[in-house]
Amino acid sequence: MERMTIGASVPISRRLAEGRKGGFLRPTCMTKRKGLILCLVVAALMLLAGAAVASEVDPIVCSMELDPNKLAAPGTVNVTITISNSGNTDMKDPVVLYDPAAQIVSDFGTNGAVLLKAGESATWTGTYDVNDRTLENGAVVYFVKYTLYKDSGEAVDQSQPIRAAISLQTAETDMDVKRTISPTVAGEGQEVVVRYDITNSGTVSLTDVTIEENQDIHARTASEVFGIPMDEVTSTQRREAKAVNFGIIYGLSAFGLSQDLKISRKQAQEYIDRYFAMYPRVKEFLDGEVEKGKTDGYVKTMFNRIRPIPELKSSNFMQRNFGERVAMNSPIQGTAADIIKIAMVRVNMKLKEKQMKSRLLLQIHDELLIETHVDEFDEVKEILKNEMMNAASLRVPLSIDIEQGASWYEAK
């Protein structure tokens, strides 16, 4: 209707006055028709092309997993690749797997190739050495080659990359720095938790204390918090540093620490701030555990023992605050409990295995109390040393103190 109106609305005299030839408006109308026809033709061709593509959708689906997918430095990762034929037709030719260096993965299927039937999958597991460049790129890339066939029978060669992310390990997930514990036999044993916490958070200076110097953890903390040499640390300063060490892993506030040490809240906050300034990854670890608890509803020990924390979702502020302290403390103290119980079971089994007269009496916190026959004293000491120090495989070796006496009181 619009074309008819345009064609009839301009008089011939006007066309001539504007310097146009009489036939111009009619071709304009025809041009629009041709444009419309052309559009219809293009649309039809696109629909046909879409139908052709739809009938030739790539049925090969690939996925890859890396373990671990984060590394602190170049190293070896385990690779699992799954290749599936998601189509309704059997593959006529095999799928060939290539590694990042474009070499055929010879132990995938038969000489690197697998012929997949409809709905079938093939999985390959192996290892890959990640270098600096791969870490920088952030991905490990394998790829597959295969051939698809159109409805016309024409063969089309295909290549598909298989990617998986790999990254440098960050402080928030720096769990390669393992926990440590120093259990004692018939000793006070309270330092166990502190050594474990600091090592877990990847604090280099205190890891060095435990591994190389075997210094007093609380005296070392006092030295660094108060900025004085270790040989000048007083018993009061050591006591205050010990309160800071334990307070930190219990999620103690400045108010709580001030009450324990009978100091001002401002001074207590300064102690905590100095501690976290020196060991920032301790705070990152503790905050990270709280976030895990909020996300998952629980936290875990190093041995995957779960501690549910429903309090983190409570509408009550005091309950939520309690939940946060539990989230900070449970992975630390829970792992310490796991380790001493593993040691306890192994020591008891070894005593029975050797049919010894000595017997395990008690486990108190991080201590094992053994009623030892005089003739077996040296052998029992060796059993305690071996089983307790090897109760867990950690980056930092476990250490123990062995005390003796006619009674528990004398041993302490």
Secondary structure as the mmCIF struct_conf table of DSSP 4:
data_model
#
loop_
_struct_conf.conf_type_id
_struct_conf.id
_struct_conf.beg_label_comp_id
_struct_conf.beg_label_asym_id
_struct_conf.beg_label_seq_id
_struct_conf.end_label_comp_id
_struct_conf.end_label_asym_id
_struct_conf.end_label_seq_id
HELX_RH_AL_P HELX_RH_AL_P1 GLU A 2 SER A 9
BEND BEND1 VAL A 10 VAL A 10
HELX_RH_AL_P HELX_RH_AL_P2 ILE A 12 ALA A 17
TURN_TY1_P TURN_TY1_P1 GLU A 18 GLY A 19
TURN_TY1_P TURN_TY1_P2 GLY A 22 GLY A 23
BEND BEND2 PHE A 24 PHE A 24
HELX_RH_AL_P HELX_RH_AL_P3 LEU A 25 ALA A 54
TURN_TY1_P TURN_TY1_P3 SER A 55 GLU A 56
STRN STRN1 ILE A 60 ASP A 67
BEND BEND3 PRO A 68 ASN A 69
STRN STRN2 LYS A 70 LEU A 71
BEND BEND4 ALA A 72 PRO A 74
STRN STRN3 GLY A 75 ASN A 85
BEND BEND5 GLY A 87 THR A 89
BEND BEND6 LYS A 92 ASP A 93
STRN STRN4 VAL A 95 TYR A 98
TURN_TY1_P TURN_TY1_P4 PRO A 100 ALA A 101
BEND BEND7 ALA A 102 ALA A 102
STRN STRN5 ILE A 104 ILE A 104
TURN_TY1_P TURN_TY1_P5 SER A 106 GLY A 109
STRN STRN6 THR A 110 THR A 110
TURN_TY1_P TURN_TY1_P6 ASN A 111 GLY A 112
STRN STRN7 ALA A 113 VAL A 114
HELX_LH_PP_P HELX_LH_PP_P1 LEU A 116 LYS A 117
TURN_TY1_P TURN_TY1_P7 ALA A 118 GLY A 119
STRN STRN8 SER A 121 VAL A 130
HELX_RH_AL_P HELX_RH_AL_P4 ASP A 132 ASN A 137
TURN_TY1_P TURN_TY1_P8 GLY A 138 GLY A 138
STRN STRN9 ALA A 139 TYR A 149
TURN_TY1_P TURN_TY1_P9 ASP A 151 SER A 152
STRN STRN10 ALA A 155 ALA A 165
STRN STRN11 SER A 167 LEU A 168
HELX_LH_PP_P HELX_LH_PP_P2 GLN A 169 THR A 170
HELX_RH_3T_P HELX_RH_3T_P1 ALA A 171 THR A 173
TURN_TY1_P TURN_TY1_P10 MET A 175 ASP A 176
BEND BEND8 VAL A 177 VAL A 177
STRN STRN12 THR A 184 VAL A 185
BEND BEND9 ALA A 186 GLY A 187
TURN_TY1_P TURN_TY1_P11 GLN A 190 GLN A 190
HELX_RH_AL_P HELX_RH_AL_P5 GLU A 191 ASN A 200
TURN_TY1_P TURN_TY1_P12 SER A 201 GLY A 202
HELX_RH_AL_P HELX_RH_AL_P6 VAL A 204 ASP A 208
HELX_RH_PI_P HELX_RH_PI_P1 VAL A 209 GLU A 213
HELX_RH_AL_P HELX_RH_AL_P7 ILE A 217 PHE A 226
TURN_TY1_P TURN_TY1_P13 GLY A 227 GLY A 227
HELX_RH_3T_P HELX_RH_3T_P2 MET A 230 GLU A 232
HELX_RH_AL_P HELX_RH_AL_P8 SER A 235 ILE A 249
TURN_TY1_P TURN_TY1_P14 TYR A 250 GLY A 251
HELX_RH_AL_P HELX_RH_AL_P9 ALA A 254 LEU A 261
TURN_TY1_P TURN_TY1_P15 LYS A 262 LYS A 262
HELX_RH_AL_P HELX_RH_AL_P10 ARG A 265 MET A 278
HELX_RH_AL_P HELX_RH_AL_P11 PRO A 280 ASP A 296
BEND BEND10 GLY A 297 GLY A 297
STRN STRN13 TYR A 298 LYS A 300
TURN_TY1_P TURN_TY1_P16 MET A 302 PHE A 303
STRN STRN14 ILE A 306 PRO A 308
HELX_RH_3T_P HELX_RH_3T_P3 PRO A 310 LYS A 313
BEND BEND11 SER A 315 ASN A 316
HELX_RH_AL_P HELX_RH_AL_P12 PHE A 317 GLU A 353
TURN_TY1_P TURN_TY1_P17 LYS A 354 GLN A 355
BEND BEND12 LYS A 357 LYS A 357
STRN STRN15 ARG A 359 ILE A 364
TURN_TY1_P TURN_TY1_P18 HIS A 365 ASP A 366
STRN STRN16 GLU A 367 GLU A 371
HELX_RH_3T_P HELX_RH_3T_P4 VAL A 374 GLU A 376
HELX_RH_AL_P HELX_RH_AL_P13 PHE A 377 MET A 389
TURN_TY1_P TURN_TY1_P19 ASN A 390 ASN A 390
BEND BEND13 ALA A 391 ALA A 392
BEND BEND14 ARG A 395 VAL A 396
HELX_LH_PP_P HELX_LH_PP_P3 PRO A 397 LEU A 398
STRN STRN17 ASP A 401 ILE A 402
BEND BEND15 ALA A 406 SER A 407
HELX_RH_AL_P HELX_RH_AL_P14 TRP A 408 ALA A 411
#
